[in-house]
Amino acid sequence: MRLVRPLLIVAALLAAVLLPAGSALALSYPVKNVADGGPGSLRQAILDSNLHSGPDAIPIETTGTIPLATELPPITGDVVISGPGTDSLRVERSAATGFRILDFADGVTASLSGLTVSGGLATRGAGIRNGSGNLTLTRVVVEGNEALAEGAPTDEAEGGGVLSAGWLTVRESVVRDNRANAVGGGTFDSALGGGIAAAGPVLVSRSTISGNAAEAFGEGGKQSRARGGGLLLVGGPASVELSTVSGNSVVAGTSLTNEARGGGVQGTELSLVSSTVSTNSLTSNGFAAGANLELQGTPHVSDTIVAEPLGDAASCGAPLKSGGFNLDEDGSCGFDESSDLVGVVAGLDPVLRDNGGPTPTQALLPGSIAIDRGSSFGSSIDQRGLPRPSDFADVSNKEGGDGSDIGAFELQVPPVKGSPVLVSETPTDRTPPNTRIVSGPPRVTYKTKAKFRFASSEGQSHFQCKLDGKKWHHCANPFRPSVKPGRHLFKVRAIDRFGNVDPTPARFGWRVKPIAG
């Protein structure tokens, strides 16, 4: 008896999951080659599937790159498209003219897996557009796509990688190096969602959103608005869990009226759990809010690292509701649960790497204060699929926690009897910490009240502050002094848990101008 190919079995099973009760049997339209058209091509499979009134499966049984000279036809019926893997199959634009790569029409229920989508160029949803239906991406890479709006009276670029108006689920996938770029509009330039822009419900799970950008450049008196470098999640409940949002950016420039929000994530009604949000940036000579997170409504954040904001704003644009066990490096997120860690350095590997699992992650370095200080909130794995918690015997857990690490990455106990003492936990530590000022007042200002946030390179440090000629004294983080007009110098130094004092305090000078009478 001839064996049925395993790929077809998987496709059929996935199709069965998507089929509502009483639906007609799904038909299969295999893709046999990487040609742009003709029998056995992806283009022909979509055309044939659209002609069938019931749900279908499109198993891709070839490897390589499918070069598109023109846009594929919109997908108008329920379908499961399954590729051989992101490293084995790419679907990308090969023509000089711009167009979207994949378009799922309104009302369609679809699943896409095992391929890379690249090179799309359109005003909205350059890589993938999901209408009002239900789209699930599993082990998909969406990279190098651009939503571009240029030269119209009102320019709005939206969804560089993915644009979704319906339900969107992203699992074990990577959305990276996509852009939403608006430039040269007559009155208004808007760039929304460099990686993903979604107006409906969203679930992002065990995925990485990295290197995406939303950039708006007006001219003269025009307004520039840029939001959501990695993720723009508005209009529906959204959840991001066990995921990494890193190295995304928002830029609003050139015009006289600029607004930049959410270098990593901008959104409403977001639940953010067991995730790592770091090294995202925000640049604007006007309004700027949230280099890492700018969340509105009633967002809820638990067991998450928010670290190393870059550019012209603090990590968070406004205080967020904490579900506990978070780490906030610069103190701007307003986490106030006793299990939260605020004003301490996370100890993250600054580089996204292949640390195992289907997506790249930022590892916790040995000695990170986030190790064993979190709570799994019911999850038994980390982003990579490795066990959680992995509890080091020599590191004390946070009260109420279960020994999990904070964030998306769980550092694994070595598979040997016992566990090593981590460097920063050893009582023989004689290395002083490094102190850095995370944020302060403008260098020249009329305001007599200042606000400083600072951080230490070692967890569980405390701080001493010195203002002008006064003596060193213990200070809270943030530190809020009131001063008179004139020049002032602020210094802060960290003292680690073993009593080592930073010998080179961080310094910040500024001037308060008198208000004319």
Secondary structure, DSSP 8 states (H G I E B T S, - for coil): -----HHHHHHHHHHHHHS-TT----EE--B----SSSTTSHHHHHHHHHHSSS-EEEEB---EEEEESS----B-S-EEEE-S-TTTEEEEE-SSS---SEEE-TT-EEEEEEEEEE--EESB-SSEEE-SSEEEEEEEEEES-EEEEESSSEEEEE-SSEEESSEEEEES-EEES-EEEEE--SSEEEEE-SSEEESS-EEEES-EEES-EEEEE--TT-EEEEE-SSEEE-SS-EEEES-EEES-EEEEESSSEEEEE-SSEEEESEEEES-EEES-EEEESSEEE-SSEEEESS-EEES-EEE--EESS-SBSS--EEEE--EESSSTT---STT-EESB---B-SS-B--SSSS-B--B-TT-TTTT-B--TT-SB-TTS-BS----TTS---TT--SB-SSS------SSSS----GGG-TT------EEEEE---SEES-SB--BEEEESSTT-EEEEEETTS--EE--SSB--B--SEEEEEEEEEE-TT--B-SS-EEEEEEE-----
